[in-house]
Amino acid sequence: SIMDLASLDNRTLPQELLSVHYAGTLGPRFAVEAQFSRRDFTFENSGSEFTDLERGTLMVSNTTGARWWSPTFCGACTPEGRNNENVVVKGSYFLSTGGGAHNVVFGYDTFNDIRISDNHQSGSDWRLFTSDTIIQDGTVFPVIRNDQSAQMAWSPVQVESSGTAFRTHSLFVNDTWTANGRVTINAGLRWDRNHGKDAGGRLVANDSAFSPRVGVVWSPTASDRWSIHGSY
C-alpha cells in the first residue's frame, strides 16, 4: 500500500521466447524428436530511479505499514532476470516379435532455471520506518517520536549477484509391451540429477535419484468392454 504518486515506478516486463522443434521418421520402426526452448523474462525499472539518500530512501509507517516518498526496490540497479532453457531429445522404436509388440521410448531431458536478482529494498538501500504519518493538503509528513518507535534500516547489497543456475539432467526409457489381446505392460525408468549454484556461486544442490514405474492393463474378455488397471 502506498500513499503518494512518488511511490509509483515505470516498470516494464519484456519477454522473449524461442522454441525450435524437429520430428523425423528414420525408418519403418524408428522415429526421433528434438526440441530446444528458451525464455528470457526481465524486470526493468522496477523501483526507484534514484540511488541518492534523499530521493532514493523509502519511508514506511510503523503504524499502518503504508509506504511513501520513494518506490520500493531499485529500478536504477541491475535489472532482475528470470530465465530458463530446456532441451529434449527423444527416440521411439517399434518392435514386433512372437512375444508381442514393443513400443520403446527413450531420451534425454535437461532444464536450467536461471535467475539474476540483487533485491535492493530501495534505491539508496536505506529505509526510514516512522512512528506515524500526518496527511495534510495531500502531502504526507513523517512523525518521528523519541520513544524508539522509529528506525533507520540499511540493507546494502555488497556483492552483486553472479546469477543462480539450477540445472536438472534426466535420462528416461519406457516400454509399452502389448503381450497379447488381454495383457499390456508399461514399464519405465527415469534418472534425474540436479546441480544448483546460488547467487554467490556456491554449490547448494547436487543429488540424483532413480524413478521406476510399472503398469499392467488386463482385459478379461480380450475386448475393450472391460479392463483392469494396476500401476506402481
C-alpha positions as CSV (number, residue, x, y, z in Angstrom):
1,S,0.0,0.0,0.0
2,I,1.4,3.4,-1.0
3,M,0.3,7.0,0.0
4,D,1.7,9.2,-2.8
5,L,2.5,9.3,-6.5
6,A,6.2,9.4,-5.8
7,S,5.9,5.7,-4.8
8,L,5.0,4.7,-8.3
9,D,7.5,3.3,-10.8
10,N,7.5,2.8,-14.5
11,R,8.2,-1.0,-14.6
12,T,8.4,-2.9,-17.8
13,L,8.5,-6.7,-18.2
14,P,10.0,-7.6,-21.6
15,Q,9.9,-11.3,-22.5
16,E,11.3,-13.3,-25.4
17,L,10.5,-16.9,-26.1
18,L,12.4,-19.1,-28.6
19,S,11.4,-22.6,-29.5
20,V,12.8,-24.9,-32.2
21,H,11.3,-28.4,-32.8
22,Y,12.2,-31.2,-35.1
23,A,10.5,-34.5,-35.7
24,G,11.5,-37.2,-38.2
25,T,11.0,-40.8,-39.2
26,L,14.3,-42.6,-39.9
27,G,12.7,-45.9,-40.9
28,P,9.6,-48.0,-40.5
29,R,10.5,-48.7,-36.9
30,F,12.4,-45.7,-35.6
31,A,11.4,-42.0,-35.1
32,V,13.2,-39.2,-33.4
33,E,12.1,-35.9,-31.9
34,A,14.1,-32.9,-30.5
35,Q,13.2,-29.6,-29.0
36,F,15.1,-26.6,-27.7
37,S,13.3,-23.7,-25.9
38,R,14.5,-20.6,-24.1
39,R,12.6,-17.9,-22.2
40,D,14.1,-14.5,-21.3
41,F,12.0,-12.6,-18.7
42,T,13.3,-9.3,-17.3
43,F,12.1,-6.8,-14.7
44,E,13.3,-3.4,-15.8
45,N,12.8,-0.1,-13.9
46,S,11.2,-2.0,-11.1
47,G,11.7,0.5,-8.2
48,S,13.3,3.9,-7.6
49,E,15.2,5.6,-10.4
50,F,17.3,7.4,-7.8
51,T,20.1,6.0,-5.6
52,D,20.9,9.1,-3.5
53,L,20.0,9.2,0.2
54,E,17.3,12.0,-0.3
55,R,15.3,10.7,-3.2
56,G,16.1,7.0,-3.1
57,T,15.2,6.4,0.6
58,L,11.8,4.6,1.1
59,M,9.6,5.7,4.1
60,V,7.3,3.2,5.8
61,S,4.8,4.0,8.6
62,N,5.2,1.7,11.5
63,T,1.5,2.4,12.4
64,T,-0.2,1.4,9.1
65,G,2.6,-0.3,7.1
66,A,1.9,2.1,4.2
67,R,4.8,3.4,2.1
68,W,5.6,6.7,0.5
69,W,8.3,9.2,-0.7
70,S,10.2,6.7,-3.0
71,P,9.3,3.4,-4.8
72,T,10.1,0.1,-3.2
73,F,13.2,-1.7,-4.8
74,C,15.8,-0.1,-7.1
75,G,14.9,0.5,-10.7
76,A,18.3,2.1,-11.4
77,C,20.2,-1.0,-10.4
78,T,20.8,-4.2,-12.4
79,P,17.5,-5.5,-13.9
80,E,16.2,-8.7,-12.5
81,G,16.2,-11.7,-14.9
82,R,14.1,-14.8,-14.6
83,N,15.2,-17.0,-17.5
84,N,15.2,-20.7,-18.3
85,E,16.1,-23.1,-21.1
86,N,15.1,-26.7,-21.9
87,V,16.4,-29.3,-24.3
88,V,14.7,-32.6,-25.0
89,V,15.9,-35.4,-27.4
90,K,13.6,-38.4,-27.7
91,G,13.6,-41.6,-29.8
92,S,10.8,-44.1,-30.4
93,Y,11.4,-47.7,-31.6
94,F,8.7,-50.2,-32.5
95,L,9.4,-54.0,-32.4
96,S,7.1,-56.8,-33.1
97,T,8.0,-60.3,-32.0
98,G,6.4,-63.7,-31.3
99,G,6.0,-62.4,-27.7
100,G,4.0,-59.4,-28.6
101,A,4.7,-55.8,-29.7
102,H,7.0,-53.3,-28.0
103,N,6.9,-49.5,-28.3
104,V,10.1,-48.3,-26.7
105,V,10.6,-44.6,-25.9
106,F,13.9,-43.3,-24.6
107,G,15.7,-40.0,-24.4
108,Y,17.4,-37.1,-22.6
109,D,15.9,-34.0,-21.0
110,T,17.6,-31.1,-19.3
111,F,16.1,-27.9,-17.7
112,N,18.1,-24.9,-16.5
113,D,16.4,-22.3,-14.2
114,I,18.5,-19.1,-14.3
115,R,17.9,-16.1,-12.1
116,I,19.7,-12.8,-11.5
117,S,18.4,-10.6,-8.7
118,D,20.2,-8.3,-6.3
119,N,16.9,-7.5,-4.4
120,H,17.7,-3.9,-3.3
121,Q,14.9,-2.9,-0.9
122,S,15.2,0.8,-2.0
123,G,17.2,3.0,-4.4
124,S,19.6,4.0,-1.7
125,D,19.5,0.7,0.3
126,W,18.1,2.8,3.2
127,R,14.6,2.7,4.6
128,L,13.1,5.0,7.2
129,F,10.4,3.5,9.5
130,T,8.4,6.3,11.0
131,S,6.3,6.4,14.2
132,D,3.3,7.6,12.3
133,T,2.2,9.9,9.5
134,I,0.2,13.1,9.1
135,I,-1.5,13.8,5.8
136,Q,-2.3,17.4,5.2
137,D,-3.5,19.1,2.0
138,G,-2.4,16.0,0.0
139,T,1.1,16.0,1.5
140,V,2.4,13.1,3.7
141,F,4.5,14.2,6.7
142,P,6.5,11.7,8.8
143,V,6.1,11.6,12.6
144,I,9.3,10.7,14.5
145,R,8.8,10.2,18.2
146,N,11.6,9.9,20.7
147,D,10.4,6.5,22.0
148,Q,12.2,4.0,19.7
149,S,9.1,3.7,17.6
150,A,11.1,5.0,14.5
151,Q,14.1,3.3,13.0
152,M,16.5,3.7,10.1
153,A,17.3,0.4,8.3
154,W,20.2,-0.1,6.0
155,S,20.2,-3.2,3.8
156,P,23.1,-3.0,1.4
157,V,23.8,-5.5,-1.4
158,Q,27.6,-5.5,-1.0
159,V,28.3,-8.1,-3.7
160,E,26.3,-8.2,-6.9
161,S,24.6,-11.5,-7.9
162,S,26.6,-13.7,-10.3
163,G,23.3,-15.4,-11.1
164,T,21.8,-18.6,-9.9
165,A,21.7,-21.7,-12.1
166,F,19.7,-24.8,-11.1
167,R,20.0,-27.5,-13.8
168,T,18.5,-30.9,-13.9
169,H,19.7,-33.7,-16.3
170,S,17.4,-36.6,-17.0
171,L,17.6,-39.9,-18.8
172,F,14.5,-42.0,-19.4
173,V,13.3,-45.2,-21.1
174,N,9.8,-46.7,-21.3
175,D,8.5,-49.8,-22.9
176,T,4.8,-50.3,-23.7
177,W,4.6,-54.1,-24.3
178,T,1.4,-55.5,-25.7
179,A,1.9,-59.1,-24.8
180,N,-1.4,-60.4,-26.3
181,G,-5.0,-59.3,-26.7
182,R,-5.5,-59.5,-22.9
183,V,-2.4,-58.0,-21.3
184,T,-0.5,-54.8,-21.9
185,I,2.5,-53.9,-19.7
186,N,4.0,-50.5,-19.3
187,A,7.4,-50.3,-17.6
188,G,9.8,-47.4,-17.4
189,L,12.8,-45.9,-15.6
190,R,13.9,-42.3,-15.2
191,W,17.1,-41.0,-13.7
192,D,17.4,-37.3,-12.6
193,R,20.4,-35.4,-11.5
194,N,20.4,-31.8,-10.2
195,H,23.2,-29.3,-9.9
196,G,22.5,-25.9,-8.5
197,K,24.6,-22.8,-7.6
198,D,23.3,-19.9,-5.6
199,A,23.8,-16.2,-6.5
200,G,27.3,-16.2,-4.8
201,G,28.5,-19.1,-6.9
202,R,28.3,-21.7,-4.1
203,L,27.1,-25.3,-4.9
204,V,23.9,-25.8,-2.9
205,A,22.3,-28.7,-4.8
206,N,24.0,-31.8,-6.1
207,D,21.9,-35.0,-6.0
208,S,20.4,-37.8,-8.1
209,A,17.6,-40.3,-8.0
210,F,16.0,-43.2,-9.9
211,S,12.3,-43.3,-10.5
212,P,11.0,-46.7,-11.7
213,R,7.4,-47.4,-12.7
214,V,5.3,-50.3,-14.0
215,G,1.7,-50.6,-15.0
216,V,-0.5,-53.5,-16.2
217,V,-3.7,-53.5,-18.1
218,W,-5.7,-56.7,-18.2
219,S,-8.7,-57.3,-20.4
220,P,-10.6,-60.4,-19.1
221,T,-12.6,-60.9,-22.3
222,A,-9.9,-59.7,-24.8
223,S,-12.1,-56.8,-25.8
224,D,-12.4,-53.1,-24.9
225,R,-15.6,-53.6,-22.9
226,W,-13.8,-54.3,-19.6
227,S,-10.3,-53.8,-18.4
228,I,-8.5,-53.8,-15.1
229,H,-5.6,-51.4,-14.5
230,G,-2.9,-51.6,-11.9
231,S,0.3,-49.5,-11.5
232,Y,3.2,-48.8,-9.2
